[in-house]
Amino acid sequence: MPGSLIPPIALIGLKAYFSHARTLDWFEGLVGLVETGRADGLTLVVIPSATELVTLAGRAARAGVVLAAQDCSPHPAGAWTGDLPASLLAEVGAGVVEVGHAERRRHLGETDEVVAAKARAAAAAGLVPMVCVGERERRIPAEAAADVVRQLAASLDGVPTAVPVIVAYEPEWAIGAAEPAPTGYVVEVARRLRAWLERYPAASLIYGGAAGPGSYRELACAVDGLGLGRRVHDVAALAAVLDEMRETRGAASESGGDDGH
């Protein structure tokens, strides 16, 4: 297990977009950025399809990239056909596992109780659970934060507070919307989430909603990193985000601040 991940965290989800061949090509582009120093001082987490974990594990370890799984079974290894037990994911190279993504909650009916069972299974296997949360409807930030805190508390039920966790906040109402959630709105909700997360001293909070170039500079005051999607499937766009995160971190250090919280 990678332990408590050091911010700023740049987390890239590939979902089911890439073929095997394209995954390898894209990952080599990522490694090229690492080798030229574009990710210095950052923690890179990549979430490929489960089929790619074994393929990428050695290359990722040499490059200092953390691999994550997109989901895990809430059950231990055994008679669960089609499931991916957390212990197996850890064995083949994953250090983090994403649970409770909005797509799985919405389309597959995953409840907070199911998400919590997966988070507990991940923690028991030595993986860092990355719990995805977000309000379905836009409200005033205080009300939205209260909703998300309730969801987060239920989704982490039974996960020991000493365990490193990542919380990925993404307002569901902003997914696929013409405009992203306003920066001020995200910052206020994130700060309230961080207050609740004080009980998890090794927790990291990232923002995953339509993040891309320009996002981290605006949100660094409230989050430990970004969850990045299709906008950085182009390695050049990823390079721009990594440059911004590195420069923002450097500026905060020079001014005496700390965007790593």
C-alpha positions in Angstrom: 0.0 0.0 0.0 1.3 3.5 -0.8 0.3 4.8 2.6 -0.9 8.4 2.9 -0.5 9.9 -0.5 1.5 13.1 -0.6 -0.3 16.0 -2.3 -0.7 17.5 -4.7 -2.3 14.4 -6.3 -3.0 14.1 -10.0 -5.3 11.2 -10.5 -6.2 10.1 -14.0 -9.1 7.8 -14.7 -9.2 6.0 -18.0 -12.6 4.3 -17.4 -13.4 1.9 -20.3 -12.3 4.3 -23.1 -8.9 2.8 -24.1 -8.0 -0.4 -25.9 -5.1 -2.5 -24.6 -2.8 -1.0 -27.3 -3.9 2.6 -26.6 -3.4 2.1 -22.9 0.2 1.1 -23.4 0.8 4.0 -25.8 -0.8 6.6 -23.4 1.1 5.2 -20.4 4.4 5.5 -22.2 3.5 9.2 -22.9 2.9 9.6 -19.2 6.2 8.0 -18.2 7.9 10.3 -20.7 6.5 13.3 -18.7 7.7 11.8 -15.5 11.2 11.2 -16.9 11.5 14.8 -18.0 10.5 16.1 -14.5 7.0 17.3 -15.4 5.6 15.5 -12.4 8.3 16.4 -9.9 6.8 16.9 -6.4 3.4 15.5 -7.4 1.8 12.1 -6.7 0.5 10.5 -9.9 -2.3 7.9 -9.7 -3.6 6.2 -12.8 -6.8 4.2 -12.9 -6.7 1.9 -15.9 -9.1 -1.0 -16.8 -8.5 -4.0 -14.4 -7.1 -6.0 -17.3 -4.2 -3.5 -17.6 -3.0 -3.6 -13.9 -0.7 -6.6 -14.4 0.7 -5.2 -17.7 1.5 -1.8 -16.2 2.6 -2.7 -12.7 6.3 -3.0 -13.3 6.6 0.1 -15.5 4.5 2.1 -13.0 6.6 1.0 -10.0 9.8 2.1 -11.8 8.3 5.4 -12.7 6.9 6.1 -9.3 3.3 6.0 -10.5 0.6 4.6 -8.2 -1.9 2.3 -9.9 -5.5 2.2 -8.9 -8.4 -0.2 -9.6 -11.8 1.1 -10.8 -13.8 -1.0 -8.4 -13.5 -4.0 -6.1 -15.8 -6.7 -4.7 -17.3 -6.1 -1.2 -16.6 -9.8 -0.6 -13.4 -11.7 0.2 -11.9 -14.1 -2.3 -14.0 -17.1 -2.8 -17.2 -18.2 -4.6 -18.1 -14.9 -6.2 -18.0 -15.4 -10.0 -17.0 -12.3 -11.9 -16.0 -10.3 -8.8 -12.5 -8.8 -8.3 -11.6 -9.2 -4.6 -9.5 -6.4 -3.2 -6.8 -8.9 -2.1 -6.3 -9.9 -5.8 -6.1 -6.3 -6.9 -3.4 -5.6 -4.3 -1.5 -8.7 -5.4 -1.3 -7.6 -9.0 -0.1 -4.1 -8.4 -2.9 -1.8 -7.3 -2.3 0.6 -4.4 -5.7 2.4 -4.5 -9.2 1.3 -5.4 -12.0 3.6 -6.5 -15.4 2.9 -5.0 -18.8 4.6 -5.2 -18.3 6.4 -8.5 -21.4 8.4 -9.6 -21.8 6.1 -12.7 -22.0 3.0 -10.5 -24.3 4.6 -8.0 -26.6 5.9 -10.7 -26.6 3.1 -13.3 -25.9 0.0 -11.1 -27.8 1.1 -8.0 -24.9 1.0 -5.6 -25.9 2.3 -2.2 -23.8 3.9 0.4 -23.9 0.6 2.3 -22.4 -1.3 -0.7 -19.8 1.4 -1.1 -18.9 1.2 2.6 -18.5 -2.6 2.3 -16.2 -2.2 -0.7 -14.2 0.5 1.2 -13.8 -1.8 4.2 -12.7 -4.7 1.9 -10.1 -2.4 0.3 -8.7 -1.2 3.6 -8.6 -4.8 4.9 -6.5 -5.8 1.8 -4.0 -3.0 2.4 -5.4 -0.8 -0.4 -6.2 2.9 -0.1 -10.0 3.3 -0.6 -10.9 6.2 -2.9 -14.5 7.1 -2.1 -16.4 9.1 -4.6 -19.1 11.5 -3.3 -21.3 14.3 -4.6 -24.7 15.9 -4.3 -27.3 15.1 -7.0 -28.9 18.5 -7.1 -27.5 22.0 -6.9 -28.2 23.7 -3.6 -26.6 26.5 -1.6 -23.1 25.3 -0.6 -23.9 24.7 3.1 -26.9 22.5 2.2 -24.9 20.6 -0.5 -22.0 20.1 1.9 -24.4 18.7 4.6 -25.8 16.2 2.0 -22.3 15.1 0.9 -21.1 14.8 4.5 -24.0 12.4 5.2 -23.1 10.4 2.1 -19.4 10.3 3.0 -20.1 9.2 6.6 -22.3 6.4 5.4 -19.8 5.4 2.6 -16.9 5.2 5.1 -18.9 3.4 7.8 -16.7 0.9 9.5 -13.4 2.1 7.8 -10.9 2.7 10.6 -10.0 6.3 11.0 -6.3 5.6 10.9 -6.6 4.2 7.4 -5.4 6.4 4.5 -8.3 7.3 2.3 -8.9 9.5 -0.7 -12.2 11.4 -1.0 -13.1 12.4 -4.5 -15.8 15.1 -4.6 -17.7 15.7 -7.7 -21.2 17.3 -7.8 -23.4 15.0 -9.8 -25.5 17.9 -11.3 -22.4 19.2 -13.0 -21.5 16.0 -14.8 -21.9 16.5 -18.5 -23.3 20.1 -17.9 -22.5 22.9 -20.3 -20.7 24.8 -17.5 -18.6 23.4 -14.7 -19.5 24.0 -11.1 -18.5 27.5 -10.0 -15.2 27.7 -8.2 -16.5 29.4 -5.1 -19.2 26.7 -4.8 -16.7 23.9 -5.0 -14.3 25.6 -2.5 -17.0 26.1 0.1 -18.3 22.6 -0.1 -14.7 21.2 -0.1 -13.8 23.1 3.0 -16.8 21.7 4.9 -15.9 18.2 3.8 -12.3 18.8 5.0 -13.6 19.8 8.4 -15.5 16.5 8.7 -12.4 14.6 7.5 -10.4 15.8 10.4 -11.3 12.4 12.0 -9.3 10.7 9.2 -5.9 12.3 9.7 -4.4 10.5 6.7 -7.2 11.5 4.3 -6.7 13.4 1.1 -9.5 15.4 -0.6 -9.5 15.8 -4.4 -11.9 17.4 -6.9 -13.0 15.3 -9.8 -15.6 17.4 -11.6 -14.6 18.5 -15.1 -11.1 19.2 -14.0 -8.4 20.1 -16.5 -6.0 22.9 -17.3 -6.7 25.9 -15.1 -8.6 24.0 -12.4 -5.9 23.4 -9.8 -4.8 27.0 -9.6 -8.3 28.0 -8.6 -9.0 25.1 -6.2 -5.6 24.5 -4.5 -6.7 26.5 -1.5 -9.3 23.8 -0.7 -8.2 20.5 -2.2 -5.2 18.2 -2.3 -5.4 17.5 -6.0 -7.5 16.7 -9.0 -9.3 13.7 -10.5 -8.7 14.0 -14.2 -10.6 12.4 -17.0 -11.0 12.7 -20.8 -9.4 16.1 -21.0 -6.0 14.5 -20.2 -6.3 11.5 -22.4 -4.3 13.8 -24.6 -0.8 13.7 -23.1 -0.1 17.3 -24.1 -3.2 18.4 -22.1 -1.9 16.3 -19.2 1.4 18.0 -19.4 -0.2 21.4 -19.1 -2.1 20.3 -16.0 1.0 18.8 -14.3 2.9 22.0 -15.1 0.2 24.1 -13.5 0.0 21.9 -10.4 3.8 21.9 -10.0 4.0 25.7 -10.4 1.1 26.4 -8.1 2.7 24.2 -5.4 6.0 26.0 -5.9 4.4 29.4 -5.6 2.6 28.4 -2.4 5.9 27.1 -0.9 7.7 30.3 -1.8 5.0 32.4 -0.2 5.1 30.4 3.0 1.8 28.7 2.3 1.1 25.0 1.9 -1.4 23.7 -0.7 -0.9 20.2 0.6 -3.0 20.9 3.8 
